[in-house]
Amino acid sequence: MPTIYSWYGGVQRQLPSKFVLDVSYSGNHSIHLMDQRQVNALPAGYLLSNPNALASVGGWASSLLPYTGWGQLTAVETLATPGTTR
């Protein structure tokens, strides 16, 4: 389940000569956010590190995919965590 935690705190003080000091802090933290990844894709840089791979399958790049004949497969997961933002 995607979850976002938020918090806020502040302090106000009246100073001499009618001055006011206001100090505040706010933040949030997110976990288990939605993320998509391509399941049926070549690893990044595969064709650069294997320059003859495409020629070996007659130019059919889909023949090099892990799940041949399935095309684009997208997995939707709740694994993303961007970290703490302030």
Stockholm file with secondary structure:
# STOCKHOLM 1.0

chainA/1-86         MPTIYSWYGGVQRQLPSKFVLDVSYSGNHSIHLMDQRQVNALPAGYLLSNPNALASVGGWASSLLPYTGWGQLTAVETLATPGTTR
#=GR chainA/1-86 SS CCEEEEEEEEEEEEEGGGEEEEEEEEEEEEESEEEEEESSCCCTTHHHHCTTHHHHTTTCGGGGSSSTTCCCCEEEEEEECCEEEC
#=GC SS_cons        CCEEEEEEEEEEEEEGGGEEEEEEEEEEEEESEEEEEESSCCCTTHHHHCTTHHHHTTTCGGGGSSSTTCCCCEEEEEEECCEEEC
//
